Amino acid sequence: MVARRRVMLLVAVVLSLPSLIHSFQPLFSFDGKSSTHRDITQKAVLRKTAEVCRDIAASEGRDFSLTIDDSLSADKVQMACSTTGTSLLSTVTFQTSIANMYFSNAKVDVVFALSEEHHFDDETFQGGRDIITAGVSAVKASVKLESFVAGRWTLGRVCHTLQDFYSHSNWVELGNNAPYSTLIKPDQPLENLADLSTPTCRNCTGGNCENNLLPDLLQQGLLTSGYFNIFSSAKPAGKCSHGGSFDQTSKQDPVGGINKDDVGSSHGSLHHKAADLAVNATLELLEDIRVAVGDKNFLRLMGLSQSSVLCFVIDTTGSMSDDIAEAKRVSFDIIDSKRGTQQEPSAYILVPFNDPGFGPLIMTSNADVFKDSINKLSASGGGDIPELCLSGLQLALTAAPQSSEIFVFTDAPAKDAHLKSTITALIESTKSVVTFMLTDVLASRRRRRSPQGGSPRSMSQSDAQLYRDLARASGGQAIEVTKSDLSLATSVIEDSSASAVVTIFQVVRNPGRPDNFTFAIDGSLRNITAYITGASSLTFNLTSSTGISQSSSQSSGPLASFTTAGNLRRLSLNTDNQTGSWQIIVNSNNPYSVKVTGQSSVNFIYNLVEAHEGAHGDFSLKEGRPLSGGNASLLVSVTGSDTVKVTEVTLVDSSGPTEVNGSLQSLGSGNFLVTFSGVPKGDFVVRLRGEDSSSTSRSTPSSFQRQASTQIKTSSIAVTTQANNTNIEPGSTISIPFTVATTTNGVVNDSATGTFTVRANDDRNFIPSSPSTVAIAAGTGGKANGTVTLTAPASAASGTDVTVTIEVENAATDINYAVLRFSVVAKVTDITRPVCQVVSTSTNCPSSSSLCASSQWEFIANLTDGINGTGIESVTIRQGNGTLNTSTVAGAGGENITVATYSASCCSQNVELAVVDRVGNVGTCLGQVRESTTAAPVTAVNTTSSGGHTVSISHCLWISAVVALLWK
């Protein structure tokens, strides 16, 4: 218990001290002169993604005109990678994925602030490399199981440690101009390390530390890093310190430091060189992952997607046969109409549910696999009416990319309604939109009973309210229709599958009241659609920016044509030459919703961030909900236009008149830090307004408006977690300490007491254990601590991701939460790259290049992963325009040998093969045709096949080529 309290104390100290960031700044550099982890990560991701797209284009014979340098933006890369060249592209998914990586990167400075290994402090080179290589293995395992979201979070953390090496060590001062590749190659030794007894620094003079590294150290090429400690000044004699006001070791001889975190650091004059090397090192790491997982999966890991996912959660009980048939029809129509186009869904997700089961989750990028899976669904059983709808939805929310749209088909209430707060937390965390297709909802609030005393297969109004609440929280819709009219309502699914769909305006009124709403139509918008849900008595009137009006009595008029299905009215708007402010007046005293969408490249993403105050302060991703009455900060990024001027970012209460205007601080490149003061209790959405001057046809800029779908709820409860690891070995247990506090106006109320209900859930049925309650007692500073434990089954596959939600609720039903992602990663013992042995190279290539097309050359190599290796998984051509064939035979020592045979025209005289084993270790084999004046015979190589027969690979040819073999 004493040790546990000390850990909690250390965490509290870490979170409260202002200047504990001892690395490249995590997210922002307000001096405008220094590079941050965010800058470094984003540059590397954009450059590597562009390189992959360039190589794919070259292999397909397509042009690729983008210049790959540090000036790249997500918009430029997305456009260049598009196979159609259309201007209507959304970079929301791509930018969200990049943000996930740099937020995860920045979080290392909070969660692992006192870990030497995570920052290469204290000369912990082996420990730092172990973190990198274990993390890279985890990323590759995640990608293999298509757990791309978990892979991104792990990749961000790995990049932080790798990048810190160049700021915290003396690699730059040693004159190196290339990355230290050994850091990502666990089978290579770390060399020229200064041992513990070797002095490395001398005192800085007058605050100038430019020459504090000892000359002998530099002459011998020895590698060192600075020591760092916020509590003690102790360090080994003669050793360098990290430096900075909170580094106590830098106050002991030799005083000063060697870090290059920013331009004002001890070695700040080398900051930009360290940052450039960190970018190149990150590129090298990304290339290793790319080769291991393949180009297509690499782009999915980076989040480069030209379209959304198609995600269905479907009730498969007996009464759902018509609904399942309609889900098949609409999904097949989408697949068949968009296959081969940029609007083809980037992935397909299907989750069936009933009672007592749900799942399995099926996620694939292969449309035919999805078709086959949905074809196999059949409606059967059901028993009692409620089904496990929310359990199925939980799987979809944790598997789908952020900001996905998920469609749920059901005609039954949720048996697992206790998961409502978990689902809400996941919706807020992922910003995914959930739309419910509810069939045969009764008009009454109570379910009718059948004459036989049983319950008919239908849900009451009170049952449906759960789904309405979740739809509202996500910005989706609860569409209520009869089974016979379902096909009229599924047009919303086809609408959502279009490219670059944006939300212009959305509002819910519950209870209902007559109201009028305005929204701005700008020139970038296409195919504008409005959705109104509500009682059949609802009426509306639509007025354009030019004063033309149309009422709900006109199903086809000058402004729109609309159809009705159940409680849904779908309006297809005609906005030609009518940009500006539009108005819709709704007349209803019953609950209703209005949503206006369109297609446009101009959109925005946002993330809640929290500040670490102080002269060296920065921000990190905020857990859970913002605090009622306190300040809130958003990082907002505008996508799709370089000509947009943001004038207003507002938190709008989705059910009332309250609006909170934010204070904008431009960070450049369409990024803004937005601060809100005194956010009151309520449910808010983010609305962005501005001007777009991109159109040359207008002399004045066009006003534009976009709105986020997901609600932001405030809470008076603060929940923080201190998980010190994000990877779990199969069969092992991880502890997740958490702290609960009551706040007043955003500040912890240190005199508060109370008891809180705690719920911990996960999406893999690992069943985390947690206390059912925690209590804040008098004299504890207004805080209470608890621990959640999670055990991964021994049978869990490496690469499996698990999402844990910790919810805390007080007596007033106020809730806050923390959502954490973990990866199940088996310990990798195979760290050796595959071995290549060249068997032969044969050629009859002419000396004249003009005659090369008429001749062929051939390259043969034996590839092995050794007796104790995991085995060769793939062999691919990295360079060359020839044909590759592989076969497997058994070697004399029992190892499997993959025989690679490559043949090509003499016009393509180089080959590079990438050889990947089952845990992602990568080897590279190079072959090259060269002129030779002396011919030499090739020795035959004999191997034994798995059937016990001898296979002779013999080539009695004369070689006129030299093969170069290079392992990287």
ABEGO torsion letter per residue (X at the ends): XAAAAAAAAAAAAAAABAAABBBBBAABBAAGABBBAAAAAAAAAAAAAAAAAAAAAAAAGBBBABBBBAABBAAAAAAAABAAGBABBBAAAAAAAAAAAAAAAAAAAAAAAABAAAAGBGGBAAAAAAAAAAAAAAAAAAAAAGBAAAAAAAAAAAAAAAAAAAAABAAAAAGBABBBAAAABAABBBBGBBBAABBABBBBBGGBAAAABBAAAAAAGBBBBBBBBAABABBBBGBBBAEEAABAAAABOBBEBABAABAABAAAAAAAAAAAAAAAAAAAAAAAAAAAAEAAAAAAAAGBBABBBBBBBBBABAAAAAAAAAAAAAAAAAAAAABGBAABBABBBBBBBBOABBOBBBBBABAAAAAAAAAABBBBEGEBABBBAAAAAAAAAAABBBGBBBBBBBABBBAAAAAAAAAAAAAAAAGBBBBBBBBGBBABABBBBBAAGBBBBBBBAAAAAAAAAAAAAAGBBBBBBBAAAAAAAAAAAAAAABBGBBBABBBBBOBBBBBBBBBBBBAABBGBBBBBBEBAABBBBBBBAAGBBBBAABABBAABBBBBBEABBBBBBBABGBBEBBBBBBBBABBBBBBBBBBBABBBBBBBBBBBBEAABBBBBBBEBBBBGBBBBBBBBBBGBAABBBABBBBBBAABABBBBBBBBBAEGGBBBBBBBGBBBEBBBBBBBBBBAABAABABBBBBBBBBABBBBBBABBBBBABABABBBBGBBBBBBBBBBBBBGGBBBAABBEBBBBBBBBAAGAGBBBBABBBBBBGAGGBBBBBBBBBBBAABBBGBBBBBBBBBBBAAGBBBBBBBBBBBBBBBABABBBBBBBABBBBABBABAAAAAABBBBBBBBBBAEAABAEBABBBBABEABBBBBBBBBBAAGBBBBBBBBBBBAABABBBBBBBBAAGBBBBBBBBBBBBABBBBBBBBBBBBAAGBBBBBBBBBBBABBBBBBBX
